[in-house]
Amino acid sequence: MFSWFTTKRVFSVCSILNQREKKTINCDKVQSFLTKKYSLQNSKYLLTLPLGHGLLSGHKGVVNMKKRKIFKKVLLAISSVVLGLVVLVSSVVGVTVNKGYQDAFQEDYYLKFEDPREQLIALALLAPSSHNIQPWLIKLSEEEKNEMTLYINTDRILSAVDGDFTQMVFSSGVFLEYMNEGAKIIGVDLEISYFPEGELSMNPTLEEVEQTPIALISYQAEDLSPSMKIDACTGATERLSYDEGVDSSLIEEMITFNKDESSTLSFVTEDENLTKLRNLLIEGVEVESKNEAAMLETANIYRFTNYQKNKYGYGLSMESDHPNQFMLTLMEFLGITLKQSWEQDGVMWLARDTKTINSSKTFGLIQTRFNTRLDQIKSGIMYGKIQLFAYSNGLEMQPLYQTLEKYDEISYLNDLVHEEFAQENNTIQMIFRMGVNSEDVSQGMRLHVEDITKK
């Protein structure tokens, strides 16, 4: 740092320092030296001011005390503001709050329960579901201690985009596959009877959904070896761009999962078909991003703070969008404090998904010959198998269901995607993207066992 001084001014500063700082500096010698050195008694010349040096020593410099004090005050003010912002953001988002909404992801969570049925439920809770709505309700039998019945919880549904409950039934299939894998982990064998009291109709009333059991589940103790570790079940859906597609050998292995002649699992990887499918999927996101009912429904289940996540335990959050913890916290703070309109949310969602869809080089399609409720359950089971396989092999995947929805504004896209990609008049039950991504995201929300069980 530099400042201009005359020799007279230096003499004055020197004197002041002697008085205030109780220093002994020969000011006459300093002034004499400067005069001889520069032959300019009152001219201005450049002197170096060493920051933090509180004393004028010979000809080496003069400390500007006033500037030093101002600098300290500014630095203190900036530090106070930054600290205040950190405290504010942390308190609003709940950074230090215990993340109970992630309990289900703990490796020993299922071991906290003595009843094997509750252990199975704890493992099945790791299953992904549409909008992470987790629409499951389990009734534990009092008479048969090894039985339980799965229902759809009508308190957690998506009426705007899933009026016929197809996504809820599909999600129930994923849940059952995770439970089946969990059974191998705890060493029991499951027996599952689908729709034990008859299939749910294709356009049911809310009352019918409440009263129709999806599956009757029982178990027998067996000495089974788990086909995959528990940590393979704990991945999080990543809504990020994928760096690479899926290796052809892994695709071939996944295709072998399908043992049902009435269904098919296929993958789109060729450039021409990729472009067609990407365009249809992006158009589906665009249509939904401009649908007020759909966007408000999504906004209603979006959780920005850890307080909200702990309170609800289901719904959407920003974990899957931000691998960086600092950016995640900042975006959650902005989301809760600067609330946008549903139209603005739609614009941001469309921009994000356009980028991620265009980055993807591998898409999967699950199709069935018919479209019964049992077909939807089995498709969900297939999706669960693929999801677990993906986690075990370092792959990421994300469902892209918009073009398959049936509400009026988007139904034309359902027809278009079937014309282009359905085989032999099949029904496409799910489209998803897969790939490799080097970044990890935090786990999202899961309910607790007691949240979805009743006796």
C-alpha positions in Angstrom: 0.0 0.0 0.0 1.4 3.4 -0.9 0.8 7.1 0.0 2.2 10.4 -1.0 3.9 12.5 1.8 6.1 15.7 2.0 9.0 15.6 4.3 7.2 18.1 6.5 4.3 15.8 6.8 6.6 12.9 7.6 8.1 15.0 10.4 4.6 15.7 11.8 3.5 12.1 11.6 6.8 11.1 13.3 6.1 13.4 16.2 2.6 12.2 16.7 3.8 8.6 16.8 6.3 9.4 19.4 3.6 11.0 21.6 0.8 8.4 21.0 2.8 5.2 20.7 5.5 6.2 23.2 8.2 5.5 20.6 11.6 7.1 20.4 12.2 8.1 16.8 14.7 10.8 15.8 12.4 12.8 13.5 15.2 15.4 12.6 17.3 12.6 11.3 14.4 11.2 9.3 13.7 14.5 7.7 17.4 15.3 7.1 17.8 11.9 5.4 14.9 12.5 3.1 16.1 16.0 2.2 19.6 14.8 1.3 18.3 11.7 -0.5 15.9 13.5 -2.7 17.1 17.2 -2.5 13.4 18.1 -2.3 12.5 19.6 1.1 8.8 20.0 0.4 8.3 18.0 -2.7 6.1 14.9 -2.8 7.6 11.5 -3.2 6.5 8.0 -2.7 6.8 6.2 0.6 5.8 2.6 1.3 3.4 2.0 4.1 3.7 -1.6 5.5 0.3 -2.8 6.6 0.0 -3.6 10.3 3.4 -1.9 11.2 2.5 0.5 13.9 5.7 2.5 13.9 7.6 4.8 11.6 11.2 3.6 11.7 13.8 5.7 9.9 13.2 6.0 6.2 11.4 2.6 5.8 7.9 3.8 5.8 5.0 5.4 7.6 2.0 3.6 8.9 -1.3 5.1 8.0 -3.2 4.6 11.3 -6.4 5.9 10.0 -6.5 3.6 7.0 -5.5 0.7 9.2 -8.5 1.3 11.5 -10.9 1.7 8.6 -9.6 -1.5 7.1 -10.2 -3.3 10.3 -13.7 -1.9 10.6 -14.6 -2.9 7.1 -13.1 -6.4 7.6 -15.1 -6.8 10.8 -18.3 -5.6 9.1 -17.9 -8.0 6.2 -17.1 -10.9 8.6 -20.2 -10.0 10.6 -22.4 -9.9 7.5 -21.1 -13.2 6.2 -21.5 -14.9 9.6 -25.0 -13.5 9.9 -25.9 -14.8 6.5 -24.5 -18.2 7.3 -26.5 -18.3 10.6 -29.6 -17.1 8.8 -29.4 -19.6 6.0 -28.5 -22.5 8.3 -31.4 -21.7 10.7 -34.0 -21.3 7.9 -33.0 -24.5 6.1 -32.3 -26.4 9.3 -28.7 -27.5 8.5 -28.0 -28.7 12.0 -31.4 -30.5 12.5 -31.3 -34.2 12.9 -32.2 -35.7 9.5 -34.8 -38.2 10.6 -36.2 -38.4 7.1 -33.0 -40.4 6.1 -33.3 -43.0 8.9 -34.5 -45.7 6.5 -31.2 -45.4 4.6 -29.2 -46.5 7.6 -27.7 -49.9 7.1 -29.1 -51.2 10.4 -32.5 -49.5 10.3 -34.4 -52.7 9.6 -32.7 -54.4 12.6 -34.5 -52.0 15.0 -37.6 -54.1 14.6 -38.3 -57.5 16.0 -41.2 -58.4 13.8 -39.9 -59.8 10.5 -42.8 -58.2 8.7 -41.6 -54.8 9.9 -38.1 -55.6 8.9 -39.4 -56.4 5.4 -41.3 -53.1 5.3 -38.2 -51.2 6.5 -36.2 -52.6 3.5 -39.0 -52.1 1.0 -39.2 -48.4 2.1 -36.0 -47.8 0.1 -38.0 -48.3 -3.1 -38.4 -45.3 -5.4 -41.9 -44.1 -6.3 -43.7 -41.6 -8.5 -42.8 -38.1 -7.2 -41.4 -40.0 -4.1 -45.0 -40.0 -2.9 -44.6 -43.5 -1.2 -48.3 -44.4 -1.6 -48.0 -47.5 0.5 -50.2 -48.7 3.4 -49.5 -52.0 5.1 -52.1 -53.8 7.4 -50.4 -56.3 9.7 -52.6 -59.4 10.3 -53.3 -60.0 14.0 -54.4 -63.6 13.4 -51.6 -64.7 11.0 -48.3 -63.3 12.4 -46.5 -63.9 9.1 -49.0 -62.1 6.9 -49.6 -58.5 5.8 -51.6 -56.8 3.1 -50.6 -53.9 0.9 -53.0 -51.1 0.0 -52.7 -47.7 -1.7 -52.8 -44.9 0.8 -55.2 -42.4 -0.7 -53.8 -39.6 1.5 -50.7 -39.7 -0.7 -51.8 -39.7 -4.4 -51.3 -37.5 -7.5 -54.8 -36.7 -8.7 -53.7 -34.1 -11.3 -51.4 -36.3 -13.3 -52.4 -39.8 -12.2 -56.2 -39.7 -12.1 -56.5 -43.4 -12.8 -53.9 -44.4 -10.2 -51.6 -46.2 -12.7 -48.5 -44.6 -11.2 -49.6 -45.7 -7.7 -50.1 -49.3 -8.8 -46.8 -49.3 -10.7 -45.0 -47.9 -7.6 -46.6 -50.7 -5.5 -44.9 -53.2 -7.8 -41.5 -51.5 -7.2 -42.2 -51.7 -3.5 -42.9 -55.4 -3.7 -39.7 -56.1 -5.6 -37.6 -54.2 -3.0 -39.5 -56.2 -0.3 -38.7 -59.5 -2.1 -35.0 -58.5 -2.2 -35.2 -57.5 1.4 -36.6 -61.0 2.2 -33.3 -62.5 0.9 -31.3 -60.2 3.2 -33.1 -61.2 6.4 -33.4 -64.9 5.3 -37.1 -65.5 4.6 -39.0 -66.5 1.5 -42.0 -64.4 0.4 -45.2 -65.6 -1.1 -47.2 -62.8 -2.8 -50.8 -63.0 -4.0 -51.7 -60.1 -6.2 -55.2 -58.5 -5.9 -56.5 -61.2 -3.6 -60.0 -59.8 -3.6 -60.0 -58.9 -7.4 -58.2 -56.4 -9.5 -58.7 -52.7 -9.0 -60.8 -51.3 -11.9 -59.2 -49.1 -14.5 -61.1 -46.0 -13.5 -61.8 -46.5 -9.8 -63.4 -44.3 -7.2 -61.4 -43.1 -4.3 -63.4 -45.4 -2.0 -62.6 -48.4 -4.3 -58.9 -47.6 -4.1 -59.0 -47.5 -0.3 -60.8 -50.8 -0.1 -59.0 -52.9 -2.7 -55.9 -54.8 -1.5 -53.0 -54.7 -3.9 -51.2 -57.8 -2.5 -51.4 -60.3 0.3 -47.9 -61.1 1.5 -46.7 -63.9 3.7 -43.3 -65.3 4.5 -41.5 -68.5 5.6 -38.1 -68.7 7.2 -35.5 -69.9 4.8 -31.7 -70.0 4.7 -31.4 -67.7 1.7 -28.3 -65.9 0.4 -28.9 -62.3 -0.5 -28.3 -61.5 -4.2 -27.1 -58.0 -3.4 -26.0 -56.1 -0.4 -28.3 -53.7 1.5 -26.2 -50.7 0.4 -27.2 -51.5 -3.2 -30.7 -50.6 -2.3 -29.9 -47.1 -1.0 -29.2 -45.1 -4.1 -30.9 -41.8 -4.9 -32.5 -40.7 -8.1 -30.2 -38.2 -9.8 -31.7 -35.5 -11.9 -28.3 -34.6 -13.3 -26.7 -34.9 -16.7 -25.1 -38.3 -17.4 -21.5 -38.4 -18.6 -21.8 -41.7 -20.5 -24.4 -44.2 -21.7 -24.8 -47.8 -20.6 -22.4 -50.5 -21.8 -24.0 -53.0 -24.2 -23.0 -55.9 -22.0 -25.0 -54.5 -19.1 -28.0 -53.8 -21.4 -27.9 -57.5 -22.5 -27.9 -58.6 -18.9 -30.8 -56.4 -18.0 -32.9 -57.8 -20.9 -32.6 -61.3 -19.4 -34.5 -60.1 -16.3 -37.7 -60.3 -18.2 -39.2 -63.8 -17.8 -42.8 -62.9 -18.8 -43.8 -63.5 -22.4 -46.5 -60.9 -22.2 -44.0 -58.1 -21.5 -40.8 -56.7 -23.1 -37.8 -54.7 -21.9 -36.1 -52.7 -24.7 -33.5 -50.0 -24.9 -33.1 -47.0 -27.3 -29.4 -46.2 -28.1 -29.3 -45.5 -31.8 -28.9 -41.9 -32.9 -32.0 -41.6 -35.0 -34.3 -43.1 -32.5 -32.6 -41.3 -29.7 -33.4 -37.9 -31.3 -37.1 -38.9 -31.8 -37.5 -40.1 -28.2 -35.6 -37.2 -26.7 -37.9 -34.7 -28.6 -41.0 -36.5 -27.4 -39.8 -36.6 -23.8 -38.9 -32.9 -23.8 -42.2 -32.0 -25.3 -43.9 -34.0 -22.5 -42.0 -32.0 -19.9 -42.9 -28.8 -21.7 -46.6 -29.6 -21.8 -46.7 -30.5 -18.1 -44.6 -27.4 -17.2 -47.4 -25.3 -18.5 -50.2 -27.2 -16.8 -51.3 -25.3 -13.7 -52.9 -28.2 -11.9 -49.8 -30.4 -12.4 -47.3 -27.8 -11.4 -49.3 -26.8 -8.2 -49.5 -30.4 -7.3 -45.8 -30.7 -7.6 -45.2 -27.5 -5.6 -47.5 -28.8 -2.9 -45.2 -31.8 -2.2 -41.9 -29.9 -2.6 -39.8 -29.8 0.6 -37.2 -27.1 0.9 -36.1 -27.3 4.5 -35.0 -30.2 6.8 -37.9 -29.2 9.1 -40.4 -29.9 6.2 -38.6 -33.1 5.2 -38.8 -34.4 8.8 -42.4 -33.4 9.1 -43.6 -35.1 5.9 -41.0 -37.7 5.0 -42.3 -38.0 1.4 -42.3 -35.8 -1.7 -39.7 -34.0 -3.8 -36.6 -32.1 -2.7 -33.4 -30.6 -4.2 -31.1 -33.4 -3.1 -31.3 -35.1 -6.5 -30.4 -31.8 -8.3 -27.4 -30.6 -6.4 -24.3 -32.7 -5.6 -22.6 -29.8 -3.9 -23.8 -29.4 -0.3 -23.2 -25.6 -0.2 -25.2 -25.1 -3.4 -27.9 -27.4 -2.1 -28.3 -25.4 1.1 -28.2 -22.0 -0.7 -30.9 -23.1 -3.3 -33.1 -24.5 -0.6 -32.8 -21.2 1.3 -33.7 -19.2 -1.9 -36.5 -21.6 -2.6 -38.2 -21.1 0.8 -37.6 -17.3 1.0 -38.1 -16.3 -2.7 -41.1 -18.3 -3.7 -41.8 -18.4 -7.4 -45.0 -18.7 -9.3 -45.9 -22.1 -10.8 -45.1 -20.6 -14.2 -41.5 -19.7 -13.1 -41.1 -23.2 -11.6 -42.2 -24.7 -14.9 -39.6 -22.7 -16.9 -36.8 -23.8 -14.6 -38.0 -27.4 -14.6 -38.2 -27.5 -18.5 -34.7 -26.0 -18.8 -33.2 -28.6 -16.4 -34.9 -31.6 -18.0 -34.1 -30.5 -21.5 -30.5 -30.5 -20.6 -30.5 -33.8 -18.7 -32.6 -35.6 -21.4 -30.3 -34.4 -24.2 -27.3 -35.6 -22.2 -28.6 -39.1 -22.0 -27.5 -41.8 -24.5 -29.5 -44.7 -23.2 -33.3 -45.0 -22.6 -35.2 -48.0 -21.4 -38.9 -48.9 -22.2 -41.0 -51.4 -20.3 -43.9 -52.7 -22.4 -46.8 -55.1 -21.8 -49.0 -56.9 -24.3 -52.1 -55.7 -22.4 -52.7 -53.0 -19.8 -54.3 -54.7 -16.8 -53.6 -53.8 -13.2 -51.6 -56.9 -12.9 -49.5 -55.8 -15.9 -48.8 -52.5 -14.1 -47.8 -54.4 -11.0 -45.4 -56.6 -12.9 -44.0 -53.7 -14.8 -43.2 -52.0 -11.4 -41.5 -55.2 -10.3 -39.4 -55.2 -13.5 -38.5 -51.5 -12.9 -37.4 -52.4 -9.3 -35.1 -55.2 -10.6 -33.5 -52.8 -13.1 -33.1 -50.1 -10.4 -31.3 -52.4 -8.0 -29.1 -53.7 -10.8 -28.3 -50.1 -11.8 -27.2 -49.2 -8.3 -25.1 -52.4 -8.0 -23.3 -51.5 -11.3 -22.6 -47.8 -10.8 -25.4 -46.7 -13.1 -28.0 -43.9 -12.5 -31.5 -43.9 -13.8 -34.5 -41.6 -13.7 -38.1 -42.3 -14.8 -39.6 -40.0 -17.5 -43.3 -40.6 -17.3 -44.9 -37.4 -18.7 -45.5 -38.6 -22.2 -47.4 -41.7 -20.8 -49.8 -39.7 -18.7 -53.4 -39.5 -19.9 -54.9 -36.1 -18.8 -56.4 -34.1 -21.7 -53.6 -31.7 -22.5 -50.9 -34.4 -22.8 -52.8 -37.4 -24.1 -51.8 -36.7 -27.7 -48.2 -37.4 -26.8 -49.1 -40.7 -25.3 -50.5 -41.6 -28.7 -47.3 -40.3 -30.5 -44.8 -42.2 -28.3 -46.8 -45.4 -28.8 -46.9 -45.0 -32.6 -43.1 -44.5 -32.6 -41.9 -47.0 -30.0 -44.6 -49.5 -28.9 -44.1 -53.0 -30.2 -47.1 -54.8 -31.8 -49.7 -52.6 -30.1 -48.1 -53.0 -26.7 -48.7 -50.6 -23.8 -45.6 -48.7 -22.7 -45.7 -48.8 -18.9 -42.5 -46.8 -18.2 -39.7 -44.9 -20.0 -36.5 -44.2 -18.1 -33.1 -42.8 -18.9 -29.9 -44.5 -17.7 -26.2 -43.6 -17.7 -23.0 -43.0 -15.7 -22.5 -39.9 -13.7 -19.4 -39.2 -11.6 -21.2 -37.0 -9.1 -23.1 -38.2 -6.1 -26.2 -36.6 -4.5 -27.6 -36.8 -1.0 -30.3 -39.3 -0.1 -33.8 -38.0 -0.3 -36.7 -38.5 2.0 -38.3 -41.8 3.3 -41.1 -42.4 5.7 -40.7 -44.6 8.7 -42.1 -48.0 9.2 -44.8 -46.8 11.6 -45.9 -44.2 9.1 -47.2 -46.8 6.6 -48.3 -49.6 8.9 -51.5 -50.3 10.9 -53.0 -53.3 12.6 
